[in-house]
Amino acid sequence: MSEKMIEIKNVSKWYGPVQVLNDCSVSISKGDVVVVCGPSGSGKSTLIKTVNALEPFQKGEITVNGIPLHDPKTNLPKLRSKVGMVFQHFELFPHLSVTENLTIAQIKVLGRSPEEAKTRGLKMLDRVGLMAHKDKFPGQLSGGQQQRVAIARALSMDPIVMLFDEPTSALDPEMVGEVLDVMVSLAKDGMTMMVVTHEMAFARKVASRVIFIDVGGKILEDCPKDEFFSHPENRQPRTKDFLNKILQH
Protein backbone atom coordinates (compact mmCIF):
# COMPACT_ATOMS: atom_id res chain seq x y z
CA MET A 1 0.00 0.00 0.00
CA SER A 2 1.59 3.27 -1.05
CA GLU A 3 1.73 6.06 1.47
CA LYS A 4 -0.96 8.69 0.93
CA MET A 5 0.49 12.18 1.02
CA ILE A 6 -2.47 14.35 -0.02
CA GLU A 7 -6.09 13.29 0.30
CA ILE A 8 -8.73 15.68 -1.10
CA LYS A 9 -12.28 14.43 -0.47
CA ASN A 10 -15.42 16.02 -1.93
CA VAL A 11 -14.06 19.55 -1.64
CA SER A 12 -16.30 22.40 -2.77
CA LYS A 13 -15.65 26.11 -2.58
CA TRP A 14 -17.67 29.20 -3.39
CA TYR A 15 -16.82 32.87 -3.80
CA GLY A 16 -20.20 34.31 -2.85
CA PRO A 17 -22.72 32.70 -5.22
CA VAL A 18 -20.04 31.46 -7.65
CA GLN A 19 -18.89 27.88 -7.20
CA VAL A 20 -15.18 27.56 -8.02
CA LEU A 21 -14.57 23.97 -6.84
CA ASN A 22 -17.23 21.34 -7.32
CA ASP A 23 -16.98 18.16 -5.26
CA CYS A 24 -13.29 17.59 -6.01
CA SER A 25 -11.62 14.38 -4.85
CA VAL A 26 -7.95 13.58 -5.48
CA SER A 27 -5.60 11.17 -3.80
CA ILE A 28 -1.84 11.64 -4.16
CA SER A 29 0.69 9.10 -2.93
CA LYS A 30 4.23 9.78 -1.80
CA GLY A 31 6.45 10.34 -4.84
CA ASP A 32 3.58 11.06 -7.23
CA VAL A 33 3.91 13.96 -9.66
CA VAL A 34 0.40 15.12 -10.49
CA VAL A 35 -0.14 17.74 -13.18
CA VAL A 36 -3.35 19.75 -12.93
CA CYS A 37 -4.49 21.30 -16.20
CA GLY A 38 -7.59 22.91 -17.63
CA PRO A 39 -8.85 26.17 -19.09
CA SER A 40 -8.33 29.54 -17.39
CA GLY A 41 -10.75 30.13 -14.56
CA SER A 42 -11.42 26.44 -13.94
CA GLY A 43 -10.22 26.52 -10.34
CA LYS A 44 -6.81 24.86 -10.83
CA SER A 45 -4.92 27.42 -8.74
CA THR A 46 -7.68 27.50 -6.16
CA LEU A 47 -7.50 23.71 -5.78
CA ILE A 48 -3.76 23.71 -5.25
CA LYS A 49 -4.00 26.57 -2.74
CA THR A 50 -6.53 24.68 -0.64
CA VAL A 51 -3.86 22.01 -0.09
CA ASN A 52 -1.76 24.32 2.06
CA ALA A 53 -4.75 26.22 3.42
CA LEU A 54 -4.03 29.45 1.54
CA GLU A 55 -7.62 29.16 0.30
CA PRO A 56 -10.37 28.12 2.72
CA PHE A 57 -13.02 25.71 1.44
CA GLN A 58 -16.62 25.34 2.56
CA LYS A 59 -17.23 21.62 2.08
CA GLY A 60 -15.19 18.45 2.14
CA GLU A 61 -11.95 17.32 3.75
CA ILE A 62 -8.26 17.68 2.96
CA THR A 63 -5.58 15.67 4.71
CA VAL A 64 -1.85 16.25 4.15
CA ASN A 65 0.47 13.55 5.46
CA GLY A 66 -2.27 12.44 7.85
CA ILE A 67 -2.96 15.95 9.17
CA PRO A 68 -6.54 17.18 8.60
CA LEU A 69 -6.73 20.74 7.28
CA HIS A 70 -10.46 20.87 7.97
CA ASP A 71 -9.90 20.30 11.71
CA PRO A 72 -10.02 23.69 13.49
CA LYS A 73 -7.39 22.40 15.95
CA THR A 74 -4.77 21.87 13.23
CA ASN A 75 -1.81 24.23 13.42
CA LEU A 76 -1.97 25.54 9.85
CA PRO A 77 1.26 27.63 9.87
CA LYS A 78 3.17 24.58 11.08
CA LEU A 79 1.63 22.41 8.37
CA ARG A 80 2.22 25.12 5.74
CA SER A 81 5.92 25.13 6.61
CA LYS A 82 6.03 21.52 5.41
CA VAL A 83 4.22 22.18 2.13
CA GLY A 84 6.48 24.02 -0.31
CA MET A 85 4.68 26.48 -2.57
CA VAL A 86 6.04 28.07 -5.73
CA PHE A 87 3.90 30.83 -7.23
CA GLN A 88 3.55 32.26 -10.69
CA HIS A 89 5.24 35.54 -9.74
CA PHE A 90 8.13 34.28 -7.59
CA GLU A 91 7.04 36.23 -4.47
CA LEU A 92 10.63 36.92 -3.43
CA PHE A 93 11.38 39.82 -1.06
CA PRO A 94 12.89 42.47 -3.38
CA HIS A 95 14.76 44.26 -0.55
CA LEU A 96 16.53 41.09 0.63
CA SER A 97 19.50 39.38 -1.01
CA VAL A 98 19.07 35.91 -2.49
CA THR A 99 20.71 34.37 0.60
CA GLU A 100 18.42 36.34 2.93
CA ASN A 101 15.39 35.24 0.91
CA LEU A 102 16.50 31.64 1.41
CA THR A 103 17.06 31.91 5.15
CA ILE A 104 14.37 34.20 6.58
CA ALA A 105 11.55 31.64 6.79
CA GLN A 106 13.87 28.91 8.04
CA ILE A 107 14.88 31.17 10.93
CA LYS A 108 11.44 32.61 11.68
CA VAL A 109 9.26 29.55 11.07
CA LEU A 110 11.50 26.55 11.68
CA GLY A 111 13.59 28.20 14.39
CA ARG A 112 16.91 27.36 12.76
CA SER A 113 20.03 29.30 13.64
CA PRO A 114 21.22 31.78 10.98
CA GLU A 115 24.26 29.55 10.27
CA GLU A 116 22.17 26.42 9.89
CA ALA A 117 19.64 28.25 7.70
CA LYS A 118 22.40 29.65 5.50
CA THR A 119 24.04 26.24 5.06
CA ARG A 120 20.73 24.67 4.06
CA GLY A 121 19.70 27.60 1.85
CA LEU A 122 22.98 27.70 -0.08
CA LYS A 123 22.90 23.94 -0.54
CA MET A 124 19.49 24.30 -2.21
CA LEU A 125 20.67 27.32 -4.21
CA ASP A 126 23.51 25.16 -5.52
CA ARG A 127 20.98 22.49 -6.36
CA VAL A 128 19.14 24.88 -8.70
CA GLY A 129 22.47 26.01 -10.20
CA LEU A 130 22.60 29.57 -8.87
CA MET A 131 25.32 29.59 -6.22
CA ALA A 132 27.15 32.37 -8.10
CA HIS A 133 24.19 34.70 -7.45
CA LYS A 134 23.88 34.28 -3.69
CA ASP A 135 24.67 37.94 -2.87
CA LYS A 136 22.51 39.51 -5.58
CA PHE A 137 19.03 40.95 -5.13
CA PRO A 138 16.02 39.50 -6.96
CA GLY A 139 15.86 42.53 -9.27
CA GLN A 140 19.32 41.69 -10.61
CA LEU A 141 18.19 38.23 -11.76
CA SER A 142 16.22 37.10 -14.80
CA GLY A 143 12.71 35.78 -14.30
CA GLY A 144 13.89 32.22 -14.72
CA GLN A 145 16.60 32.71 -12.12
CA GLN A 146 14.14 34.31 -9.70
CA GLN A 147 11.82 31.35 -10.06
CA ARG A 148 14.69 28.94 -9.41
CA VAL A 149 15.53 30.92 -6.26
CA ALA A 150 11.87 30.60 -5.23
CA ILE A 151 12.12 26.82 -5.70
CA ALA A 152 15.35 26.73 -3.67
CA ARG A 153 13.63 28.75 -0.94
CA ALA A 154 10.75 26.27 -0.77
CA LEU A 155 13.19 23.33 -0.69
CA SER A 156 15.16 24.96 2.15
CA MET A 157 12.17 24.30 4.41
CA ASP A 158 12.50 20.51 3.91
CA PRO A 159 8.99 20.15 2.50
CA ILE A 160 7.19 16.81 2.32
CA VAL A 161 5.20 18.06 -0.69
CA MET A 162 5.85 20.73 -3.33
CA LEU A 163 3.01 22.69 -4.93
CA PHE A 164 3.64 24.66 -8.11
CA ASP A 165 1.08 27.18 -9.32
CA GLU A 166 1.81 27.88 -13.00
CA PRO A 167 5.53 28.30 -12.24
CA THR A 168 6.50 29.14 -15.84
CA SER A 169 3.57 31.22 -17.07
CA ALA A 170 5.16 34.57 -16.21
CA LEU A 171 8.48 33.71 -17.87
CA ASP A 172 9.90 34.48 -21.29
CA PRO A 173 9.83 31.31 -23.40
CA GLU A 174 13.61 30.84 -23.34
CA MET A 175 13.60 30.78 -19.52
CA VAL A 176 10.90 28.13 -19.17
CA GLY A 177 13.30 25.25 -19.77
CA GLU A 178 15.67 26.12 -16.93
CA VAL A 179 12.80 26.09 -14.41
CA LEU A 180 11.29 22.88 -15.79
CA ASP A 181 14.72 21.21 -15.65
CA VAL A 182 14.87 21.85 -11.91
CA MET A 183 11.36 20.45 -11.50
CA VAL A 184 12.25 17.36 -13.53
CA SER A 185 15.24 16.69 -11.29
CA LEU A 186 13.03 17.08 -8.18
CA ALA A 187 10.57 14.58 -9.60
CA LYS A 188 13.38 12.13 -10.34
CA ASP A 189 14.50 12.42 -6.72
CA GLY A 190 11.06 11.30 -5.58
CA MET A 191 9.57 14.61 -4.41
CA THR A 192 5.79 14.49 -4.18
CA MET A 193 4.54 17.28 -6.44
CA MET A 194 1.29 18.86 -7.52
CA VAL A 195 1.81 21.15 -10.50
CA VAL A 196 -0.68 23.49 -12.15
CA THR A 197 0.73 24.07 -15.64
CA HIS A 198 0.02 24.36 -19.35
CA GLU A 199 3.39 22.78 -20.15
CA MET A 200 2.16 19.54 -21.66
CA ALA A 201 5.67 18.43 -22.64
CA PHE A 202 6.57 18.57 -18.95
CA ALA A 203 3.42 16.61 -18.09
CA ARG A 204 4.30 13.97 -20.68
CA LYS A 205 7.85 13.67 -19.40
CA VAL A 206 7.39 13.75 -15.66
CA ALA A 207 3.80 13.37 -14.50
CA SER A 208 2.59 10.13 -13.02
CA ARG A 209 -0.99 11.39 -13.35
CA VAL A 210 -2.85 14.18 -15.09
CA ILE A 211 -5.96 15.83 -13.66
CA PHE A 212 -8.17 17.92 -15.93
CA ILE A 213 -10.49 20.48 -14.32
CA ASP A 214 -13.17 22.26 -16.30
CA VAL A 215 -14.74 25.66 -15.68
CA GLY A 216 -16.88 25.45 -12.57
CA GLY A 217 -14.20 23.50 -10.75
CA LYS A 218 -15.26 19.98 -11.65
CA ILE A 219 -12.60 17.31 -12.13
CA LEU A 220 -13.37 15.61 -15.46
CA GLU A 221 -10.25 13.44 -15.72
CA ASP A 222 -7.85 11.90 -13.25
CA CYS A 223 -5.78 9.24 -14.95
CA PRO A 224 -2.24 8.03 -15.60
CA LYS A 225 -0.27 10.25 -17.96
CA ASP A 226 -0.03 7.66 -20.75
CA GLU A 227 -3.76 7.09 -20.64
CA PHE A 228 -4.41 10.85 -20.75
CA PHE A 229 -2.23 11.56 -23.79
CA SER A 230 -2.31 8.29 -25.72
CA HIS A 231 -5.99 7.43 -25.60
CA PRO A 232 -7.93 10.54 -26.57
CA GLU A 233 -10.86 8.31 -27.53
CA ASN A 234 -11.39 7.58 -23.83
CA ARG A 235 -11.40 11.23 -22.81
CA GLN A 236 -14.42 13.41 -22.21
CA PRO A 237 -15.37 15.65 -25.17
CA ARG A 238 -14.35 18.72 -23.16
CA THR A 239 -10.88 17.27 -22.51
CA LYS A 240 -10.41 16.31 -26.18
CA ASP A 241 -11.27 19.85 -27.18
CA PHE A 242 -8.73 21.26 -24.67
CA LEU A 243 -6.00 18.82 -25.76
CA ASN A 244 -6.55 19.57 -29.43
CA LYS A 245 -6.12 23.27 -28.81
CA ILE A 246 -3.10 22.95 -26.54
CA LEU A 247 -1.21 20.23 -28.41
CA GLN A 248 -1.35 22.04 -31.75
CA HIS A 249 1.14 24.63 -30.45
Stockholm file with secondary structure:
# STOCKHOLM 1.0

chainA/1-249         MSEKMIEIKNVSKWYGPVQVLNDCSVSISKGDVVVVCGPSGSGKSTLIKTVNALEPFQKGEITVNGIPLHDPKTNLPKLRSKVGMVFQHFELFPHLSVTENLTIAQIKVLGRSPEEAKTRGLKMLDRVGLMAHKDKFPGQLSGGQQQRVAIARALSMDPIVMLFDEPTSALDPEMVGEVLDVMVSLAKDGMTMMVVTHEMAFARKVASRVIFIDVGGKILEDCPKDEFFSHPENRQPRTKDFLNKILQH
#=GR chainA/1-249 SS CCCEEEEEEEEEEEETTEEEEEEEEEEEETTCEEEEECSTTSSHHHHHHHTTTSSCCSEEEEEETTEETTSTTSCHHHHHTTEEEECTTCCCCTTSCHHHHHHHHHHHHSCCCHHHHHHHHHHHHHHTTCGGGTTSCGGGSCHHHHHHHHHHHHHHTCCSEEEEESTTTTSCHHHHHHHHHHHHHHHHTTCEEEEECSCHHHHHHHCSEEEEEETTTEEEEEEEHHHHHHCGGGSCHHHHHHHHHHHTC
#=GC SS_cons         CCCEEEEEEEEEEEETTEEEEEEEEEEEETTCEEEEECSTTSSHHHHHHHTTTSSCCSEEEEEETTEETTSTTSCHHHHHTTEEEECTTCCCCTTSCHHHHHHHHHHHHSCCCHHHHHHHHHHHHHHTTCGGGTTSCGGGSCHHHHHHHHHHHHHHTCCSEEEEESTTTTSCHHHHHHHHHHHHHHHHTTCEEEEECSCHHHHHHHCSEEEEEETTTEEEEEEEHHHHHHCGGGSCHHHHHHHHHHHTC
//
